[in-house]
């Protein structure tokens, strides 16, 4: 009785060659890999949403506690969603509209 091997091609170009699951052409690991990647992507997206909410809450607290805040402390180098841009959106463009 010959055992079927996994036909998944790795990034290096070589075959996985693990024993395939019964009635399948892939091993247990490569059958579950797409599901695992989807779970990880959903988890990353959820964490980013939580971080965005936290940043907005920090900006609201800063705005309502001290309107004469130094806006340079809100800048995060290399960040697209830095606290400065969120703060400016919250207060109306950052033009000092009170």
Secondary structure, 3 states (H helix, E strand, C coil): CCCCECCCECCCCCECCCECCCCCCCCHHHHHHHHHHHHHHHHHHHHHHHHHHHHHHHHHHHHHHCCCCCHHHHCCCCCCCCHHHHHHHHHCCCCCCC
